[in-house]
Amino acid sequence: MDATGISTAAIVARGWDAVARGDWEALVADYTEDMVFVMPGQDDVLTGRAAFRAALDGLGALLPGGFAIDGIRQIGEGAEVVSVLDWHCDRLPGGSQLAVLFRFKGDKVVEERWFVDTEQWKAAF
């Protein structure tokens, strides 16, 4: 829980709400300065909140065309929370699932790591 008594799962949910609004400043406020972001298929790992924030401006280029999240569930609490996302895109209209691991240091995300069927992800582009 953070200083206000909110759980880490609720912090993750708050982040997904910020993503839905496109409020990148609210999203990155819950990350440490030295955070790490890993997404399948990337050659580079993003290190640091500033690099993560800059990448969010190009989020559309990182996702398949027509990408939409249909549902999100949180699993876990404390130092590790996993989001399971139901999603679809233009090339996979039947949809699929992916998981995102959030590791916490106190009440801040220190690592965000996406787990996706990489063959399916490549086919979505």
Backbone bond lengths (Angstrom), bond angles and torsions (degrees), N, CA, C in turn:
res aa  C-N    CA-C-N  psi(-1)  N-CA   C-N-CA  omega(-1)  CA-C   N-CA-C  phi
1 M - - - 1.449 - - 1.519 109.80 -
2 D 1.331 115.04 147.33 1.459 117.92 178.33 1.529 109.33 -87.82
3 A 1.330 116.73 -174.10 1.463 121.28 -175.62 1.528 112.33 -62.11
4 T 1.339 117.42 -23.76 1.458 120.41 179.85 1.520 111.99 -91.55
5 G 1.348 117.28 0.38 1.451 121.22 179.05 1.516 114.19 89.16
6 I 1.327 118.16 8.69 1.465 121.49 179.40 1.528 108.90 -83.23
7 S 1.324 116.76 139.54 1.458 121.38 -178.35 1.528 110.95 -76.78
8 T 1.321 115.81 161.40 1.471 119.01 177.68 1.527 110.49 -65.04
9 A 1.331 118.38 -34.17 1.472 120.29 175.97 1.525 110.41 -62.75
10 A 1.322 117.41 -38.14 1.467 121.02 177.57 1.532 110.88 -69.44
11 I 1.336 117.16 -33.04 1.475 120.32 176.10 1.521 109.72 -64.67
12 V 1.337 116.84 -41.95 1.468 120.65 177.24 1.529 109.75 -62.89
13 A 1.328 117.51 -45.51 1.470 120.93 178.66 1.529 110.66 -60.35
14 R 1.327 116.87 -40.00 1.470 121.42 177.22 1.522 110.08 -61.08
15 G 1.341 116.59 -37.82 1.463 120.64 177.40 1.517 112.32 -64.41
16 W 1.338 117.39 -43.51 1.472 120.17 177.74 1.526 110.57 -63.39
17 D 1.332 117.58 -36.50 1.467 120.38 175.56 1.525 110.50 -62.40
18 A 1.329 116.76 -40.52 1.469 120.65 177.98 1.529 110.77 -64.54
19 V 1.344 117.07 -39.58 1.465 120.99 177.11 1.532 109.47 -60.74
20 A 1.328 116.96 -45.03 1.467 121.03 -179.49 1.523 111.72 -59.89
21 R 1.342 116.91 -33.51 1.470 121.48 179.17 1.521 112.39 -85.60
22 G 1.344 116.42 -12.48 1.465 119.92 -173.78 1.516 112.05 72.88
23 D 1.323 117.29 24.89 1.467 123.09 -178.41 1.524 109.00 -93.88
24 W 1.335 115.22 80.96 1.466 120.93 -174.43 1.518 112.09 -66.00
25 E 1.318 118.10 -33.19 1.473 120.19 -179.93 1.528 110.51 -65.19
26 A 1.327 116.85 -41.60 1.469 119.93 177.27 1.523 110.11 -64.62
27 L 1.329 117.08 -39.68 1.461 120.70 179.54 1.522 111.21 -61.58
28 V 1.318 118.06 -54.51 1.472 120.71 -173.45 1.528 112.79 -70.59
29 A 1.316 117.72 -15.36 1.468 120.32 177.55 1.526 111.88 -61.85
30 D 1.341 116.85 -23.22 1.460 120.66 -179.35 1.527 113.17 -94.97
31 Y 1.338 117.81 15.68 1.462 122.71 179.99 1.532 109.91 -116.26
32 T 1.344 116.07 149.40 1.462 120.41 176.18 1.531 109.39 -74.47
33 E 1.308 116.01 160.15 1.475 121.01 178.60 1.524 111.31 -61.64
34 D 1.341 117.38 -32.89 1.468 121.55 -175.59 1.529 112.47 -101.56
35 M 1.330 117.16 24.00 1.460 121.66 -176.63 1.522 112.10 -61.07
36 V 1.351 115.03 160.54 1.462 122.65 179.81 1.528 107.69 -125.15
37 F 1.337 116.04 137.23 1.467 121.81 177.84 1.519 108.65 -124.97
38 V 1.343 116.21 126.64 1.466 121.50 -179.63 1.529 107.99 -128.42
39 M 1.331 115.74 125.44 1.459 121.50 176.91 1.518 108.05 -127.94
40 P 1.347 117.87 136.85 1.474 119.84 -178.32 1.522 112.33 -54.58
41 G 1.324 114.17 143.13 1.457 119.86 177.03 1.513 114.44 86.87
42 Q 1.327 117.49 -9.06 1.460 119.61 178.34 1.514 109.35 -83.12
43 D 1.321 115.52 139.23 1.454 120.05 176.19 1.517 111.12 -77.30
44 D 1.310 116.09 -26.79 1.454 121.08 -176.89 1.521 110.64 -118.52
45 V 1.296 115.09 148.26 1.454 122.27 171.82 1.524 105.52 -95.23
46 L 1.324 116.62 132.29 1.461 119.41 176.33 1.517 108.81 -80.80
47 T 1.305 116.48 129.35 1.456 121.79 178.59 1.516 108.66 -121.91
48 G 1.305 115.70 125.23 1.452 121.76 178.08 1.515 112.57 102.72
49 R 1.329 113.88 141.61 1.463 120.35 -179.06 1.516 112.28 -61.33
50 A 1.330 117.99 -36.94 1.469 120.69 -179.54 1.533 111.05 -64.05
51 A 1.333 117.27 -42.47 1.471 120.88 178.14 1.526 110.67 -66.14
52 F 1.330 117.02 -40.16 1.459 121.44 177.61 1.527 110.13 -62.93
53 R 1.341 115.92 -45.47 1.472 120.26 179.92 1.525 110.57 -61.01
54 A 1.323 117.71 -43.50 1.467 121.51 179.61 1.529 111.00 -62.68
55 A 1.323 117.38 -38.50 1.465 121.47 179.76 1.528 111.40 -66.05
56 L 1.312 117.20 -30.62 1.461 119.88 -179.46 1.522 112.10 -62.53
57 D 1.322 117.27 -28.16 1.465 120.15 177.67 1.520 111.13 -64.77
58 G 1.331 117.43 -25.19 1.457 122.00 178.53 1.519 112.42 -107.55
59 L 1.325 117.54 25.56 1.461 121.67 -174.42 1.529 112.20 -56.23
60 G 1.314 117.46 -38.15 1.453 120.49 -178.96 1.517 113.02 -58.38
61 A 1.321 117.60 -32.88 1.467 121.57 -179.83 1.530 111.82 -74.78
62 L 1.325 117.21 -20.69 1.462 121.23 -178.93 1.528 112.81 -86.72
63 L 1.336 116.45 -13.85 1.458 120.94 -174.73 1.524 110.32 -113.35
64 P 1.336 117.28 151.34 1.462 119.94 177.88 1.530 111.38 -64.32
65 G 1.322 116.67 154.69 1.461 121.30 178.53 1.515 112.00 -57.23
66 G 1.314 116.31 135.08 1.455 121.51 179.26 1.516 114.45 73.50
67 F 1.343 117.47 14.15 1.467 121.20 -178.95 1.524 109.71 -58.59
68 A 1.327 115.78 130.49 1.458 121.17 176.41 1.524 108.83 -146.06
69 I 1.315 115.40 142.25 1.460 122.14 176.93 1.526 107.89 -92.85
70 D 1.330 115.48 125.86 1.456 121.10 -177.99 1.525 113.00 -97.46
71 G 1.315 117.72 -20.19 1.458 121.39 179.53 1.513 110.49 -172.94
72 I 1.330 115.56 152.52 1.468 121.61 -179.55 1.519 108.43 -138.16
73 R 1.352 115.22 134.34 1.457 121.72 173.00 1.521 108.24 -124.66
74 Q 1.316 116.99 143.36 1.463 121.98 176.76 1.524 108.81 -103.98
75 I 1.322 114.99 137.73 1.460 121.62 175.52 1.525 107.15 -125.71
76 G 1.300 116.67 129.36 1.458 120.26 176.22 1.510 113.08 100.07
77 E 1.322 113.16 177.05 1.458 122.54 -175.55 1.519 107.20 -165.50
78 G 1.291 117.26 159.80 1.453 120.16 178.09 1.512 111.82 84.66
79 A 1.331 116.79 -131.16 1.465 121.67 -173.02 1.525 113.73 -72.64
80 E 1.336 118.64 -19.32 1.466 121.18 179.95 1.527 110.40 -139.00
81 V 1.331 114.09 129.58 1.463 121.73 176.09 1.523 106.76 -129.72
82 V 1.321 116.43 136.94 1.460 121.56 177.10 1.523 108.16 -115.18
83 S 1.330 115.79 131.67 1.458 121.58 170.98 1.518 107.31 -101.04
84 V 1.320 116.58 132.14 1.453 121.94 172.15 1.522 106.00 -106.54
85 L 1.336 115.52 120.27 1.455 121.18 -176.97 1.519 110.88 -108.49
86 D 1.322 116.49 131.64 1.455 122.71 167.57 1.526 104.85 -92.32
87 W 1.334 116.80 129.83 1.462 119.51 -175.99 1.523 110.75 -145.26
88 H 1.332 114.75 164.37 1.464 121.34 172.97 1.526 108.04 -146.26
89 C 1.310 115.91 166.74 1.457 121.88 174.68 1.526 108.01 -150.98
90 D 1.315 115.70 176.91 1.466 120.11 -176.80 1.529 112.43 -55.81
91 R 1.329 117.38 -42.82 1.462 120.75 -176.34 1.526 113.87 -86.42
92 L 1.322 117.04 -9.38 1.476 122.37 175.54 1.528 108.52 -131.60
93 P 1.333 116.97 66.29 1.471 118.97 -175.09 1.523 113.59 -64.30
94 G 1.345 117.44 -22.18 1.463 120.48 176.89 1.511 113.35 -74.76
95 G 1.332 115.37 -14.74 1.450 120.79 174.64 1.512 114.81 84.37
96 S 1.299 114.32 176.88 1.448 123.02 -179.46 1.520 108.33 -161.92
97 Q 1.323 115.42 -169.36 1.461 121.53 176.34 1.513 109.09 -132.68
98 L 1.310 115.67 155.48 1.447 122.63 170.65 1.518 107.38 -144.89
99 A 1.319 115.69 163.93 1.458 120.87 178.99 1.524 108.99 -124.43
100 V 1.315 115.07 145.93 1.458 121.46 177.58 1.526 107.87 -127.93
101 L 1.324 115.81 122.00 1.462 121.86 177.75 1.519 109.12 -92.98
102 F 1.305 116.15 129.27 1.463 122.81 174.47 1.518 107.28 -114.76
103 R 1.328 116.68 119.52 1.465 121.50 174.82 1.522 107.64 -103.26
104 F 1.316 114.44 136.98 1.460 120.90 -175.53 1.519 112.12 -111.56
105 K 1.307 114.21 148.26 1.465 124.09 167.45 1.521 103.59 -121.81
106 G 1.320 115.55 103.12 1.460 119.01 -172.03 1.522 109.53 67.38
107 D 1.331 116.37 -124.96 1.462 120.16 -179.20 1.527 112.58 -105.45
108 K 1.348 117.56 19.89 1.466 122.26 -179.34 1.521 110.37 -122.24
109 V 1.323 115.67 144.23 1.465 121.40 176.43 1.523 108.19 -74.62
110 V 1.332 116.62 125.58 1.459 122.39 178.15 1.536 110.53 -104.50
111 E 1.349 116.50 -21.55 1.465 120.07 178.07 1.518 109.58 -149.06
112 E 1.333 115.19 135.64 1.461 122.62 171.75 1.522 106.66 -124.26
113 R 1.321 116.43 123.23 1.471 121.22 -175.56 1.521 108.95 -133.63
114 W 1.345 116.12 122.25 1.462 122.16 -179.55 1.520 110.24 -91.84
115 F 1.347 115.67 137.82 1.463 123.02 175.60 1.524 107.83 -119.86
116 V 1.338 114.67 116.97 1.459 121.47 -174.51 1.524 108.07 -137.81
117 D 1.320 116.69 147.98 1.462 120.26 168.74 1.525 106.04 -64.13
118 T 1.330 117.41 103.40 1.463 120.58 -170.50 1.522 113.10 -65.45
119 E 1.328 118.62 -32.63 1.465 119.86 177.17 1.525 110.25 -66.60
120 Q 1.313 115.71 -42.30 1.456 119.88 177.82 1.533 110.25 -66.10
121 W 1.321 116.65 -40.68 1.465 121.86 179.92 1.528 109.91 -60.99
122 K 1.335 117.03 -45.82 1.472 120.47 178.03 1.514 111.11 -60.82
123 A 1.334 117.50 -40.78 1.468 121.59 179.97 1.523 112.06 -65.70
124 A 1.311 117.04 -21.73 1.469 120.65 -178.93 1.523 112.40 -74.05
125 F 1.349 117.28 -13.27 1.465 119.60 -177.86 1.500 111.75 -95.42
